[in-house]
Amino acid sequence: MDSLTAADRLARQVQFILEVDKLKEIFRQTINTQSRRAENDAEHSWHLCLCVIVLAEHANFQQLDVLRVLKMLILHDLVEIDAGDTFAYDAARMADQHAREALAADRIFGLLPPDQTREFRALWDEFEAQQTPEARFALAADRFQPMLLNCHTEGAAWRRHGVTQDRVLARNAAVAEGCRPLWEYVVKMVQTAVDAGHLAPKP
C-alpha cells in the first residue's frame, strides 16, 4: 500500500480515472467506418481490446496471458493525452515519439498510488520493448486495427497523406511477430485496397 491511507489511495485512483477521460478527446488520423468522423483514442483502445479477445486463438504463442495483453492495450495510448497522437507515417514526429510518450507516462501513471504507478508503467514499458509474447500480440492488434479501418473507409487516411502500399507493409510487418495468420490476412486485405484504387501501389 506504500503507506497511503485507504482514503488517500482512493482519491488518487479517482483522480487518475478522471484524468484519463481526456483520452476521448484525442483524435486519430483513421476514421470510423459509419460516421466517417475521426476515431478517438478511447474508441481505438476499446476496439483493440475487442480484437484481442476475438483473435487470441490465432496468436503465435500457445500460452498467451490475454489479460496482460488487454491491460497493455488499455493503458498504452493514455500517454497521448500529453504527447498527442503521432501519425504512423510522419517521420519527423516519429523521431521523438518515445521520448515524448515516456515523459507522459511518468506524469499520468504517477497520479496513481505508487504500487499501481509501478505496475502500469511496467506494462507500458513491456509493450514498448516488444520482448514478450504478450507485447508482440498486443502490437499485432495495434497495427491491424487502423489498417482494417483504412481498408473499409476507401483508404481515407492513406490517401490524405499520400501513403503507398510498400510503406504500409513495411510499417506493419511486425504483425507477423505476434500473429502470422493475421499478417497473411493483412497482406491480402492491403492488396485488395490497392486493386480497388484506395491505396497507391509502390512507386
N, C-alpha and C positions, 0 to 999 in steps of 0.2 A: 504493500500500500504506500510505501515511501513516505510514511509519517503524515500524510494528509488525513484530515478528519473526513468522515463519510460525507458531510455536507459540502466541504471544500471539493472533494473528489467529484461529487455530482455536479457542482456548479461549473467546474472546468469541463466536464463532459458535455454539459448542455451548451456551454459557450462554443465548443468545437462544433457541435451539431448545428448550431445557428450559423456559425461562420461558413461551413461548407454548403449551406443553402445557396451561396453565391455561385456555385458551380452551374446552377440552372441559367445563369446569365452569361456564361462563356460560350460563344457561338463558334462553330467549326466551319470549314470550307464545304464539307459534304452537306447535301440537302436531303430532307425526308422524302420518301417515295410518294406520299399522298399530297400533302400541302405544298410541297416544293419550297418550303422555307428552310433556312439554315438549321441544322441539327445543333442542339446544345450539348454541352459536355455531360450533363446528368443523364440525358437520353442515351448518349453514346455508352456511358458506363453501364446502364441498365441493359442495353442491347447486347453488350459484350458478355455480361454475366449470363444472360439467357443463351447466348451462343455456346458458352462453356457447358452449361447444364445439358443442352441438347446434343452437343457434338463430342463430349468427353470420351465416348466409346471408341472414337476414331484416333485418339491420341497415339503418338509413337510409343508411349510408356504404359506398361501394364498396371503398375502400382501408382496411379496418379492421385494425389491428395486434392480432390476437386474443391473442397472448402478453402484450402490455401490459395488455389488459383482464383477463386471468387474474391477472397479478401484482397489479393494483389490488384485485381482489376477495379474493384470498387474504390480502392484508395489511390491508385496510381495517378489519375488525372486531377486529383484535388490540388496539386501544385499549380495547375493552370489558373487558379483563382488569382495568384500573384504573377505568374510567368506568362500567362496568356496562351492561347492555342498557337502552336507552331506548325505551319503547313508543311507537310512531309517533303515537298519538292522545292522549298525555299532554302537554298543552300546557305545564304547569309544568316538567316535566323537559326538554322540547324546548327551552325558552328558553335554557338554558345548556349545551346538549349539545355544541356545537362547542368551547366553551372548555374543558370538562372533557376532551373527547377529544383536543384539541391538547396539553394537558399530558401526557396518557397517551402520545401519540405521541412526545413528546420523551424520555420515560423509556424506553419499550420499544424504540424504534428506536435509542436511544442506547446500548443494550447491545452493538450490533454494532461492527465496525471502522468508522472514520469514513467511508470511501467508501460502504459499504453503508448506513450511517445516512443519508447524504445522498440516496442513490438511493431508499431505501424511503420516507423522509419526503416526497420529491418526488412519488412515486406517490400517497401518501395525500393530499397537498395537491391534486394534479391531480384526483382523484376529488371532493374537496370543492368545488373551483372550478367544475366542470361546464362547462368551456370547450372540451374536445377531443371528437372523435367517440368515442374510446375511453372517456372518462369518462361520456359520455352513454349509451353502450350498457351500460356496467357498471352504471349506476344503473337502467336499464330492467330488467336482470336482477334487481337487488337489490330492486326494488319488486314485480316479478312473482312471485317465488318465495313470499313469505309469503301473497300473495293466493291463489295456487294451493293452498297447504296449507289455508288457511281454507275455500276453496270445497269441499275434499274432506274436511273434518272437521266438516261441518254448521255452519260459521261459528263454531267454538268460541270463538276469541279475540274475534271481533267481538261475539258475544252476551254474553260475560262482561263486556265493557266498555261495552256499550250503543252501539256504533258503528253509524252509519247509512250507507246507500248513497251519499248525496251526499258525506259525509266520505271514504269510501273512494276515490271517483272524484277528488275534489279533491286528496287526498294523493298519489295515484299517477299523476296526469296527465302527469308527466314521462316516463313510459314512452314516450309518443309521440315525445319528442325523440330517443330512441335507436333506437326500433323501432316504426314506425307499425303494421305488421301485428300485432305483439304487443299493442299498445294496443287495436286493434279486437277482438282475441280477448278481451282482459281485459273490455271493456265488456259483451260478450255473456256471459262467464262470471259476472260480478258480477250481471247481470240474472237469470241462471238461479238464483243463490243467493237473490236476493230472491223470485223466484217460488216457490222451494221453502220459503220461510219461514226461511232460515238467516241472512239479513241484513235488518235493518229498512229499509224504504223511507224516502225523505226525509220528514221530519215535515211 
